[in-house]
């Protein structure tokens, strides 16, 4: 094998220069590239979240893209075409930024999180498992993407400067007048009083065993850093229906860092310990968002905000 061929095969699939370049090719579903990373970042900054930024043009990105095209009155091509790139690139801020890891980032505590809920209940907090997980979540990225952008970096050391997605935007100024949850779209949308779309979030919604309770409900309140009160009798697949437990707060809590309570008993919109699974799996009935999307939505709603759940 020649050196050039070996370099081509081992080179990380993403690079900062390509992501930062506003001149990009048309993108279609199924692609993995630096251009996809750029599209995901710009959509996230426009408050059209595909969940975790990972460089893969999957179903979450397709749906967020179509929502953006609809809202911007662009042809709904399901591709990032020239017109869509032009709309996205009106945001001229850098797609990537440098971040220097601090000693606070490395303080932890960090701990492995068991899958079993009863084992989780024995932990003092549901913390991050590693500094890499913490940093990836802060910048809305998959750990693999951060590692690809920083192949020589030590994520466990302070004073190391890394390249990260520039996704830390200002909170939306408007309050949501309603929230619409769509099962078919696997999404949560927030609208203002003039029915203008404020934000779009990819979501995991229910399952065949725990279908979405279609109807008009209301938000009863928001709880940040919630405990999770586990009752096995509410879970169809629980091994012991008599199990109960209180699981302490933390980003790896089963409901993440935010619980948005709905007027339908036992139902809510909440975060998740597994951002990579958003939109790609089922839930035990509730509506899951990434922790960062759930946090943003929580800042836009209040008790009494209508929540419309539809097929």
C-alpha positions in Angstrom: 0.0 0.0 0.0 1.4 3.4 -1.0 1.8 6.2 1.5 -0.7 8.5 -0.3 -3.3 5.7 -0.3 -2.7 4.9 3.4 -3.1 8.6 4.3 -6.4 8.8 2.4 -7.8 5.8 4.3 -6.7 7.0 7.8 -7.4 10.7 7.4 -10.4 11.8 9.6 -13.5 12.2 7.5 -14.0 15.8 8.8 -11.7 18.8 8.7 -12.0 22.4 10.0 -11.2 24.1 6.7 -13.9 22.4 4.8 -16.5 22.9 7.5 -15.7 26.7 7.6 -15.9 27.1 3.8 -19.3 28.7 2.7 -18.8 27.3 -0.8 -20.2 23.8 -0.6 -21.6 21.2 -2.9 -25.2 20.1 -3.0 -25.9 17.5 -0.3 -28.2 14.5 -0.5 -29.4 12.0 2.1 -27.0 9.3 3.0 -23.9 11.4 2.7 -21.2 11.8 5.4 -18.9 14.8 5.0 -17.6 18.0 6.3 -20.3 19.8 4.3 -22.9 17.9 6.2 -21.3 19.1 9.5 -21.6 22.7 8.3 -25.2 22.3 7.3 -26.0 20.8 10.8 -24.3 23.6 12.6 -26.0 26.3 10.6 -29.4 24.7 11.0 -28.9 24.4 14.7 -28.0 28.1 14.9 -31.2 28.9 13.1 -33.0 26.8 15.7 -33.7 23.8 13.5 -32.1 21.0 15.4 -31.3 17.6 14.0 -30.2 16.5 17.5 -26.6 15.5 17.7 -24.2 17.0 15.1 -22.4 14.0 13.7 -21.7 14.7 10.0 -24.2 12.1 8.8 -27.1 13.1 6.5 -29.7 10.9 8.1 -33.5 11.1 8.7 -33.2 13.7 11.5 -31.3 16.1 9.2 -33.7 15.4 6.4 -36.7 16.4 8.5 -35.0 19.5 10.0 -33.9 20.6 6.5 -37.5 20.3 5.1 -38.8 22.3 8.1 -36.2 25.0 7.4 -37.1 25.0 3.7 -40.8 25.3 4.5 -40.2 28.2 6.9 -37.9 30.0 4.6 -40.3 29.5 1.6 -37.8 27.5 -0.4 -38.4 24.6 -2.7 -38.7 21.5 -0.5 -36.1 19.5 -2.3 -35.0 17.3 0.7 -31.5 18.3 -0.3 -29.1 21.0 0.7 -29.2 22.7 -2.7 -27.9 26.0 -3.8 -30.9 28.0 -2.6 -30.8 26.3 0.8 -27.0 26.9 1.1 -27.6 30.6 0.3 -30.3 30.9 3.0 -28.1 29.1 5.6 -25.0 31.2 4.7 -26.8 34.4 5.5 -25.4 33.4 9.0 -21.8 34.6 8.5 -20.4 33.7 11.9 -17.7 31.0 11.9 -19.1 27.5 11.9 -16.3 26.3 14.2 -14.6 28.0 17.1 -11.7 27.2 19.4 -12.3 26.2 23.0 -9.7 25.8 25.7 -10.5 23.0 28.2 -10.5 24.4 31.7 -9.7 22.8 35.1 -13.4 23.0 35.9 -14.1 20.8 32.8 -11.8 18.2 34.3 -13.1 18.3 37.9 -15.9 15.8 37.4 -16.9 13.7 39.1 -17.0 11.2 36.2 -18.4 7.7 36.5 -19.6 4.9 34.3 -23.4 4.7 34.2 -25.0 1.2 34.5 -27.9 0.3 32.3 -30.0 -1.1 35.0 -32.3 1.5 36.6 -32.1 -0.1 40.1 -28.3 0.1 39.9 -28.6 3.7 38.8 -30.7 4.5 41.9 -27.7 3.6 44.1 -25.6 6.4 42.6 -25.3 9.8 44.3 -25.7 11.6 40.9 -26.0 10.6 37.2 -22.9 12.4 36.1 -21.0 12.4 32.8 -19.0 9.3 32.1 -16.0 11.2 30.8 -14.7 14.7 30.0 -15.2 13.9 26.3 -18.9 13.2 26.9 -19.3 16.4 28.8 -17.6 18.5 26.1 -19.4 16.8 23.2 -22.8 17.6 24.9 -21.8 21.2 25.5 -21.1 21.7 21.8 -24.1 19.5 20.6 -21.7 17.1 18.9 -21.1 13.4 18.8 -17.9 12.4 20.7 -16.7 10.9 17.4 -17.0 14.2 15.6 -15.0 16.0 18.3 -12.3 13.3 18.2 -12.2 13.6 14.3 -11.8 17.4 14.5 -9.1 17.0 17.2 -7.3 13.8 16.4 -4.2 14.6 18.5 -6.0 16.2 21.5 -6.1 14.9 25.0 -9.7 15.6 26.3 -8.7 14.7 29.8 -6.2 17.6 30.2 -6.8 21.3 31.1 -5.3 24.1 28.9 -5.7 22.0 25.7 -7.4 24.0 22.9 -9.8 22.1 20.7 -11.9 22.9 17.7 -15.7 22.7 18.3 -19.0 23.5 16.6 -20.0 27.1 17.1 -23.5 26.4 18.3 -23.9 28.5 21.4 -26.5 31.0 20.3 -28.5 33.6 22.1 -31.8 32.3 23.6 -34.9 33.0 21.6 -36.5 36.2 22.8 -40.1 35.2 22.1 -42.2 33.0 24.4 -43.8 30.0 22.8 -47.6 30.4 22.4 -47.9 26.7 21.7 -45.9 23.5 21.3 -46.8 21.0 18.6 -45.5 17.4 18.9 -45.7 15.3 15.7 -45.4 11.6 15.8 -45.1 11.2 12.0 -42.3 13.9 11.8 -40.6 12.8 15.1 -40.5 16.4 16.0 -41.4 19.1 18.5 -42.1 22.6 17.2 -42.5 25.8 19.1 -44.7 28.7 17.7 -45.2 32.3 18.8 -48.5 34.1 19.2 -48.5 34.9 15.4 -48.1 31.2 14.5 -44.5 31.8 13.4 -42.2 28.9 13.9 -39.7 29.7 16.6 -37.8 26.4 16.8 -37.8 22.8 15.4 -36.4 19.9 17.4 -35.8 16.3 16.4 -37.5 14.0 18.9 -38.1 10.4 20.0 -41.8 9.9 20.5 -43.6 6.9 22.1 -43.8 3.4 20.7 -46.4 0.7 19.8 -46.6 -0.2 23.5 -46.8 3.4 24.6 -48.4 5.4 21.8 -48.5 9.2 21.8 -51.6 10.4 23.5 -52.9 12.4 20.6 -54.9 15.5 21.7 -54.8 19.0 23.1 -52.9 19.2 26.4 -51.2 21.9 28.4 -47.8 22.3 30.0 -48.1 22.2 33.8 -44.5 23.4 34.6 -40.8 22.9 34.1 -38.4 21.1 36.4 -34.6 21.5 35.8 -32.2 18.8 37.0 -35.1 16.6 38.1 -35.0 13.4 40.0 -36.5 10.4 38.1 -39.1 8.5 40.1 -39.1 5.0 38.6 -42.1 2.8 39.0 -41.8 -0.5 37.2 -45.6 -1.0 36.9 -45.6 1.9 34.3 -43.1 0.1 32.1 -44.4 -2.8 30.0 -41.0 -4.4 29.7 -40.0 -4.2 33.4 -38.7 -7.5 34.8 -40.0 -6.9 38.3 -43.3 -4.9 38.3 -42.9 -4.1 42.0 -39.6 -2.2 41.7 -39.6 1.4 42.6 -36.6 3.8 42.9 -35.6 7.5 42.9 -32.8 8.2 40.5 -30.7 11.3 41.3 -30.3 14.2 39.0 -27.6 14.6 36.3 -27.1 14.7 32.5 -27.3 10.9 32.4 -30.5 10.7 34.4 -33.2 8.8 32.4 -35.0 12.1 31.7 -31.8 14.2 31.3 -31.5 17.7 32.7 -35.1 18.9 32.1 -38.7 17.7 32.6 -41.5 19.6 31.0 -44.6 18.3 32.6 -47.8 17.8 30.6 -51.4 17.8 31.8 -51.6 14.1 30.6 -50.6 12.2 33.8 -47.1 10.5 33.6 -46.3 12.3 30.4 -43.7 15.0 29.7 -41.1 16.4 27.2 -37.7 15.8 28.6 -34.0 15.4 27.9 -32.0 12.2 27.4 -28.7 10.5 28.5 -28.3 9.2 24.9 -28.4 12.1 22.4 -27.3 9.8 19.5 -30.5 7.9 19.8 -32.9 10.8 19.3 -35.2 10.1 16.4 -33.7 6.6 15.9 -35.4 4.6 18.6 -38.7 4.4 20.6 -39.5 5.6 24.1 -41.7 4.4 27.0 -44.3 7.0 25.9 -42.8 10.4 26.7 -41.2 12.8 24.2 -37.4 12.9 24.3 -35.1 15.7 23.1 -31.4 16.1 23.5 -30.6 17.8 26.8 -29.6 21.1 25.0 -32.9 21.2 23.0 -35.0 20.4 26.0 -33.2 23.2 27.9 -33.9 25.7 25.2 -37.6 24.7 24.9 -38.0 24.9 28.7 -36.9 28.5 28.5 -39.7 29.3 26.0 -42.7 27.7 27.8 -44.5 28.2 31.1 -47.5 26.7 32.9 -50.5 26.9 30.7 -48.7 26.8 27.4 -50.8 24.6 25.0 -49.2 21.4 23.9 -50.8 19.8 20.8 -49.9 16.1 20.3 -50.7 14.8 16.9 -50.1 11.8 14.6 
